[in-house]
Amino acid sequence: MIYVFEGARNSGKSYLSTEVSKRMDIPRFQFDFGKYFNLLNLKSKDNKESHSFSMGKELMLMQIARDLSDKAPNFIHDRGIMTVLAWGLSENRITTDDVIEQANFIKDNGLLDGIFIILIDGKNPDSSNRNKDQWDYADESDLEREAFQFVYDVFVKLSFPMVMVKNEFNLESIEGLNKLMTTLIDQ
């Protein structure tokens, strides 16, 4: 099973996925999206090509999970299809109708078989020294969070395998997520 940690920037998903990976000895993978995005000279806003690049990566990951789930070990992936759709929406690469159409395509093709999404909801109270990448400007905007909420609502309607976890940026959040992961893995 692939456990995909999703969430808006500054929600703590990378920190939580790293902590769970260490504590539970589950491999963690994070695609070097920003690096390849820059090397390919892609533009973020209003750019269908950028969305196609993002979707291609996710379609491959989802097909691997679906087709090899009985052979592949458990691992954690930082960011996945919800991010692609939410960023596509918030950056005007796609419309809300596109999100619905693409989510239905994923459902119709069983592309979330072998994947469980953990949506992290939170906002880091200490965002100092956050200069991460070219999308830092989005940290102060609610557009991404609103887009994630829209995608989440679409995924709920389609009964995709996922859970939303509140990150309070404390030890209890980490321990609660460890318990959840233990339960998910034991199923």
SELO-180763 format. One record per residue: x negated, y, z of N, C-alpha, C, O, CB in turn. Coordinates in pm, whole numbers, plus 50000, padded with zeros to 5 digits. Glycine has a CB too. Layout:
N
XYZXYZXYZXYZXYZ
...
//
This chain:
187
499154988250000500005000050000499105012450000498075012850067500975000050123
499535022449924498855035349924499725044750007500915046449981498625040849777
499115050850107499795060550192499345074350147498205078350169499475058150345
500265081550083499925094650026500335105450124501515106850158500615096649888
499365113050169499615124250259499865136650174499015140750095498415126550357
501025142550192501455154250116501715165750212501845163850333502715151150032
501775177650157502125189350237501535201850177500605201450097501655187650379
502085212950219501615225850171500205228450224499745222150320502575237250215
499535237650159498215241750206498315246050352499305252150394497645253350118
497295242750426497175247050566498175239950659498435244650769497375262050575
498735228550611499645220850696498905210750783499475204950875500685213650609
497635208650753496825199150832496775185250774496305176050840497365198450970
497235183450651497285169950593495905163850575495725151950603497995170250459
494935171550531493595165950511492975162150645492345151650658492685176150438
493135170750745492615167650877493285155050933492605145950982492835179550973
494615154550926495335142950980494995130150904494805119650964496835145350976
494925131050771494615118950694493195114150724492945102050727494775121550543
492275123350747490905119550783490865113050920490195102850939489975131950781
491575118851016491615113151151492235099151152491695090051215492405122351245
493345097551083493995084351077493075074351008492965062851051495355085351003
492435078650902491515069850830490405064750923490105052850924490905077250710
489825073750999488745069951092489265060851203488685050251230488105082451154
490355064851266490875057551382491385043651344491275034251423491995065451447
491935042351223492525029651183491645021851086492005010951043493875032051121
490505027451053489555021150961490235017550827490125006450777488955008451025
490935027650773491585026350643490845035750548490665047550579493135029750650
490415030750433489715039650339490595051450299491825050250289489275031850214
489955062850276490655075150237490035080350108488815080250091490595085950351
490885084850018490415090349891491055103949868492235106049895490755080649773
490245113149819490755126349780490145129649644488935131149632490415137349888
490995130649545490575133949409489975148049406490535157149467491765132849310
488865149849337488205162849327488935171749226488365175949126486725161149286
490195174349255491055181449161490495195149123490345198149004492435183149221
490175203349222489665216749195488415216649108488255225049019489375223949324
487545207249135486295206149057486595203448910486085210448822485395194749113
487425193448882487735189948743488595200648677488445203448557488455176448737
489465206548754490315217348704489425228648650489655233948542491265222648815
488405232248729487485242748687486615238448571486415246148477486605246848804
486085226248575485215221448466485955220848332485345222648227484655207648500
487245218248338488055217648216488595231348175489335232448078489205207948234
488225241648251488655255448225490185256748217490715263848131488045260448095
490875249848307492335250748310492765263248386492055267948475492945238148375
493885268448350494485280048418495675275048498496405266148454494905291148315
495865280848614496875275548704498295280148672499205271948660496545279448842
498495292948659499855298348645500375297048504499645298748406499895312848687
501675293948495502395293748367501705285048262501675288648144502535307948313
501145273848303500345265848211500795251248213500485243948307498855266948247
501515247148109502005233348098500825223448089500925212248138502925231847974
499725227748026498535219248014498005215248152497605203748172497435226447934
498015224548246497565221548382498485211348448498025202348518497515234348467
499775212748425500715203048482500505189248420500565179148490502175207748459
500255188748290500015175848223498765169148278498755156948297499875177848070
497715176848303496495171348364496815165348501496405154248532495405182348378
497565172848581497925168248715498795155748710498575146348785498645179348791
499775155748621500675144248608499935131848561500225120748606501815147548513
498985133548470498235122048420497525114648532497545102348537497225126548316
496905122248620496215116148734497205108648822496935097448865495475126748817
498355114848848499345108448936499995096348872500245086348940500405118548974
500285097048743500885085548676499955073548683500415062248703501195088948529
498645075848666497695064748675497685058948817497725046748833496285069548636
497635067548917497625062749056498895054849087498845044249149497475074549154
500025060249044501295053449072501395040048999501925030449054502475062349033
500895039348876500925026648804500015016448870500375004648880500535028548658
498835020748914497925011548986498625006249110498584994249137496595018649024
499255015149187499945010849309501055000849277501214990849346500515022949384
501805003749172502924995049135502434981549084502924971049127503785001749027
501444981648994501034969348927500044960949006499934948948982500434972748795
499314967149099498284959749173498534959449323497624956249399496934965849146
499754962749366500014963949509499734951149587499344951749703501444968049531
499924939749525499664927149595498174923749600497784914749674500434915749529
497344930749524495904928049520495074938949586493944936449627495464926249379
495624950949595494864962349644494974963549796496024960649854495354975349577
493894967849860493954970150005494704983150036494884991649949492524970550065
495114984450161495704996950206494685008050194493505006050225496224995850351
495115019750150494255031450160495105044050166496275044050129493275032050043
494465054650213495105067750228494645076550113493465076850079494765074150366
495595083650055495275093149948495755106849991496895108550033495935088849812
494875116649981495195130450018495745137649897495005140449803493945137850075
497035140549898497805147449793498165137949680497375129549638497015159249739
499395139649631499885131049525500965137849444500885149749415500415118149582
501985130149407503005134649313503835146349366504225155049289503905123249277
504105146649495504865157949548504095170949528504685181249495505185155849697
502795170449549501955182249529501985186649384502095198549354500515179449573
501875176949294501895180349151503195187549115503175197649045501725167549064
504305182249162505595188349130505795201649202506285211249142506725178849166
505405202449328505565214949403504685226049346505135237449332505225212749552
503445222749313502565232849254503005236349112502915247849071501105228049253
503485226549040504015229548907505145239548915505245248748833504505216748839
505985237749014507115246749034506665260549084507075270749030508105240549134
505825260749186505415273549245504525281749153504445294049167504705271149376
503835275249059502955282348965503625284548829502975288548733501655274448947
504925281848822505695283648698505185275248582505295279148466505675298248657
504615263748612504215254448507505415246448460505495242448343503105244848558
506365244048553507575236448524508755242948594508585251748679507415221548568
509955238648557511185243948616511765233948717511275222648729512235247148506
512795238148788513475228948880514095217248801514105205948850514565236248961
514595220048682515125209148598514025199248562514255187148558515775214848470
512825204348535511685195448504511365186548624511095174648609510435203748465
511395192348744511125184548866512115173048876511725161548899511205193448993
513385176048859514425165748869514235155148760514325143148788515835172148856
513975159448639513755150048528512535141148553512595129048531513575157748395
511435147048599510225139248622510375129948742509835118848741509035148448642
511095134248845511345125548960512215113648918511985102448963512025133349074
513195115948834514015104948784513205095448697513415083348701515205110448704
512285100648619511385092348538510565083248630510415071348602510445101148451
510055088848738509275081048835510145070048895509715058548906508715090248947
511355073448932512295063748990512635052748889512585040948921513595070849037
512975056848766513385047248663512275037448627512555026248583513825054648539
511035041448644509895032948609509235026348729508175020348717508875041048535
509875027448845509355020748965507965025349003507175017649057509335005948945
507655038048975506295042748995505945046249139504805049849167506065054548910
506895045149231506535046749371506515033349444506365032949566507505056349440
506685022449370506495009249430505035008149471504135010949392506894997649330
504795004149595503415003049644502875016049702501695016749739502514998449533
503725026349710503315039349765504305043449873505515041749859503235050249653
503765048849982504595054650087504085068850110502895070950133504555046050219
504995078550105504615092650118504825097250261505875094950321505435101350020
503815103850314503895110150446503755125150424502665130150398502785104550545
504875132150435504885146550414504605153450547505355152050643506255151350355
503515160850551503105167950672503715181850669503515189550575501555168650683
504475184950775505095198050789504435205250905504515200751020506645196850810
503795216250876503145224050981502425235850919502255236650798502155215351061
502015244851004501245256450958500175259151061500465262651175502155269050935
498935257551020497805259051110497795272951172497775282951100496485256451035
497825273651305497815286851369496465293951356496375306051375498165285351516
495405286451323494075292251306493635290451161493045280151126493045285851403
493915300151079493545299050938492265306750906491995309950790494685303950849
491485309851009490225316850985489245307750912489275295550927489615321751118
488395313750835487375306250760487975295650670487455284550664486385299750855
489045298850601489725289150516489345290250370489985283850287491205290850530
488355297750334488005299450193487645285950133486495281650135486835309350177
488655279350078488485265950023488285265949872487355259549822489665257450058
489145273049801489135271949656489875283549591490235293249657489745258649612
490085282349463490715293049386492185295349420492775305149375490605290149240
492775286449500494185287849537494375293449677495475292449733494865274449526
493345299249735493465304849870494555315349879495155317049985492145310849912
494825322349771495865332749773497215327049815498055334349867495975339349634
497435314249793498735308049823498935305649973500055303050017498865294849749
497865306550051497975304150194498925313850264499545310350364496615304950259
499055325850212499885336050275501305336650217502135344350265499225349550260
501565328750118502865329050051503735317250095503225306750134502685328949898
505035319150089505955308150120506415300749994507185291150004507175313650194
505935304949876506365298549752506055283649749506905275649708505705305249634
504875279949792504505265749791505375257749888505855246949854503015263949826
505595263050006506435256150105507875254650054508495244150072506435263850239
508385264949990509725264149932509775253749820510755246349808510165277949878
508735253249739508675243349632508605229249691509265220149641507445245949540
507815227249797507745214249862509115210349917509505198649908506705214349976
509845219749973511175216750025512095212249913512875202849931511765228950098
512025218849799512865215049685512505200849640513395192549619512685225149568
511215198049625510775184749581511195174249685511675163549649509235184349560
511015177349812511415168249919512905165049908513295153349917511095174450058
513735175149889515185172949877515515163949758516385155249768515915186449864
514825165949646515035157349528514625143049561515345133649527514225162649406
513485141349627513005127949662513935120949760514145108849751511595128749720
514495128549854515455122749949516675117449874517135106349900515895133250055
517195125349780518355121049701518065108349622518965100349599518775132149606
516815106549581516435094649503515975083149591515575072649540515345098249405
516035084949723515665074549821514225069749804513955057749815516615062749810
513325078749778511915075049768511375071449906511835076950006511085086549705
510405062349912509845057950041508955068850101507825070950057509045044950023
509475075550202508705086450262509255090050398510355086150437508705098750171
508445097750469508835102950599508195116750614507095119150562508405093250717
508885125750684508305138850714507805138550858508505134050948509355150350692
506595143350877505965143551009505635158051044505015165150965504695134551012
506045162151161505735175751209504325175851269504025167751358506785180551314
503485184851222502135186351276502125198551367502315209851322501075187751161
501895196051494501815206851593500375210951619500105219351705502495202651723
499425204951545498005208051558497505205451701496865213851763497745222651519
497845193451748497395189151879497155174051877497435167351778498435192951989
496635168951987496325154651997497585146051983497515135151927495635151652130
498705150752033499955143152024500345140951877500885130351844501085150452099
500095150651791500405148951648499575137851588500075129851509500175162151572
498305137351624497415126851572497855113251625497965103651549495935129551612
498105112351754498505099651814499855094851760500035082951736498575100951965
500775103951741502085100351684501945095051542502625085551504503015112351685
501075101351464500845096751328500155083151326500455074751241500015106951250
499235080851419498605067551430499655056851460499605045951402497525067551540
500585059751550501645050151582502525047451460502865036051431502505055351700
502865058051390503675056551269502955047851167503545038751110504005070251208
501665050751145500895042951047500805028251088500915019351004499485048751031
500625025651214500575011851264501895004851233501894993451187500295011551417
502995011451259504315005851231504485003151080504954992451041505415015351281
504095012750998504235011150852503394999550801503854991750718503835024050780
502164998450850501264987950803501744974250848501594964350775499854990550853
502304973550968502774960751022504044955650957504414944050976502994962051170
504744964250881506004960050818505774950450704506734945950641506774972050769
//
